[in-house]
Amino acid sequence: MANLAIILQLLLGVAFLIIGGMKLAGAPRVKENFRHLKLSPKVRLIAGVVEVVGAVGLLAGVVSLESSIVACALLILTMIGAFFSHLRVKDPLLKVLPSLVMLALMLAIIALRWPIL
């Protein structure tokens, strides 16, 4: 089961590096999404930094179990924020779903790695 957690960590680490990097780079689609969510550019940048830091933690977590748990906790909080941001503007389930899937995957990593700690 630890191998599954490591595979999830690697995949999500790369995904959050890309997603966070797009936020930091100010990709037009990301900027429009944050406008739709009624969130400021500062929030977009903070979310980008948090996601990149979380991604690095996930990747480092392959060799440091504590790092993976801390990174997951940070990203779980971020996904909870994303979930409520979408609910606040009454987005349809299809737009809310990605944050819930990422949240579930982070919880899965913690559940798979926790017995090892």
C-alpha positions in Angstrom: 0.0 0.0 0.0 2.9 2.3 0.6 3.8 2.0 -3.1 0.3 3.3 -4.0 0.7 6.2 -1.7 4.1 7.1 -3.3 2.6 6.8 -6.8 -0.3 9.1 -5.7 2.2 11.5 -4.2 4.3 11.7 -7.3 1.3 12.2 -9.6 -0.3 14.8 -7.3 3.0 16.5 -6.7 3.5 17.0 -10.4 -0.1 18.1 -10.9 0.1 20.7 -8.1 3.4 22.0 -9.5 1.7 22.6 -12.8 -1.5 24.0 -11.3 0.3 26.2 -8.8 2.8 27.3 -11.4 -0.1 28.4 -13.7 -1.5 30.5 -10.9 1.9 32.1 -10.2 2.4 32.7 -13.9 -1.0 34.4 -14.2 -2.3 32.1 -17.0 -5.3 33.9 -18.6 -7.7 31.0 -17.9 -6.7 30.9 -14.2 -7.1 34.6 -13.9 -10.6 34.4 -15.3 -11.5 31.6 -13.0 -10.4 33.6 -10.0 -12.4 36.6 -11.2 -15.4 34.3 -11.6 -14.9 33.1 -8.0 -14.6 36.7 -6.9 -11.1 36.2 -5.5 -8.4 38.8 -5.7 -5.1 38.4 -7.6 -3.3 38.3 -4.2 -5.4 35.2 -3.3 -4.5 33.6 -6.6 -0.8 34.2 -5.9 -1.0 32.9 -2.4 -2.9 29.8 -3.6 -0.1 29.3 -6.2 2.6 29.5 -3.6 0.8 27.1 -1.3 0.2 24.6 -4.1 3.9 24.8 -5.2 5.1 24.4 -1.6 2.6 21.5 -1.1 3.8 19.9 -4.4 7.4 20.1 -3.3 6.4 18.6 0.1 4.6 15.7 -1.7 7.6 15.0 -3.9 10.0 15.2 -0.9 7.6 13.0 1.0 8.7 10.1 -1.1 11.8 10.0 1.2 10.4 11.9 4.2 7.1 10.5 5.6 6.5 13.6 7.8 6.9 15.8 4.8 4.1 14.0 2.9 1.7 14.3 5.9 2.4 18.0 6.3 2.1 18.6 2.5 -1.2 16.7 2.4 -2.6 18.7 5.3 -1.6 22.0 3.6 -3.2 20.9 0.4 -6.3 19.6 2.1 -6.9 23.0 3.6 -6.4 24.5 0.2 -8.9 22.2 -1.4 -11.4 22.9 1.3 -11.0 26.6 0.5 -11.4 25.9 -3.2 -14.6 23.8 -2.5 -16.2 26.6 -0.5 -15.1 29.2 -3.1 -17.0 27.3 -5.7 -20.0 26.8 -3.5 -20.1 30.5 -2.6 -20.6 31.5 -6.3 -23.1 28.6 -6.8 -20.9 26.7 -9.3 -22.4 23.5 -10.7 -21.1 20.1 -9.3 -18.8 19.7 -12.3 -16.8 22.7 -11.3 -16.7 21.7 -7.6 -15.7 18.1 -8.3 -12.0 18.6 -9.0 -11.4 20.1 -5.5 -13.3 17.2 -3.9 -11.3 14.6 -5.9 -8.0 16.2 -4.9 -9.2 16.4 -1.3 -10.1 12.7 -1.4 -6.7 11.7 -2.9 -4.8 13.7 -0.2 -6.8 11.9 2.5 -6.0 8.6 0.8 -2.3 9.4 0.9 -2.5 10.2 4.6 -4.5 7.0 5.3 -2.0 4.9 3.3 1.1 6.5 4.9 -0.1 7.0 8.5 0.5 3.4 9.6 4.1 3.8 8.5 4.7 6.8 10.8 
